[in-house]
């Protein structure tokens, strides 16, 4: 990630992907989910308080708790976005609850911070389905291979 694009799409504070990169992937995943008739959900995670060690451990634990196909992006040190694809999207409420409980697990009473690590989650409502299809979204009239008709066998569009 030493290239210009790698640096431009990485959050400086955490080293995780940043929000512009997250939105690109979210858009792509939502288009794919529409085609496959599956779900995509986003969990917003707000973090406050906690010792520096607990906050660093939170990043590691988030990566351990989620599947590798789920994208975690950061918006600074206090806000994270988690993109869940099927099958995790169906269990977004359970995953959000599990993430909230990480604060208590990471603090474990040995923290010297004035305020405990508090993690709040919010499941974003699904984005509206856009009727227009993009150039990468196939539809019946723009398929590359058209099904045979009575007068023509398989043919290219």
HELIX and SHEET records of a PDB file:
HELIX    1   1 UNK A    4  UNK A    8  1                                   5    
HELIX    2   2 UNK A   19  UNK A   36  1                                  18    
HELIX    3   3 UNK A   52  UNK A   65  1                                  14    
HELIX    4   4 UNK A   88  UNK A   91  5                                   4    
HELIX    5   5 UNK A   92  UNK A  100  1                                   9    
HELIX    6   6 UNK A  102  UNK A  107  1                                   6    
HELIX    7   7 UNK A  140  UNK A  142  5                                   3    
SHEET    1   A 4 UNK A  71  UNK A  74  0                                        
SHEET    2   A 4 UNK A  79  UNK A  85 -1                                        
SHEET    3   A 4 UNK A  40  UNK A  48 -1                                        
SHEET    4   A 4 UNK A 118  UNK A 124 -1                                        
SHEET    1   B 2 UNK A 145  UNK A 146  0                                        
SHEET    2   B 2 UNK A 155  UNK A 156 -1                                        
END                                                                             
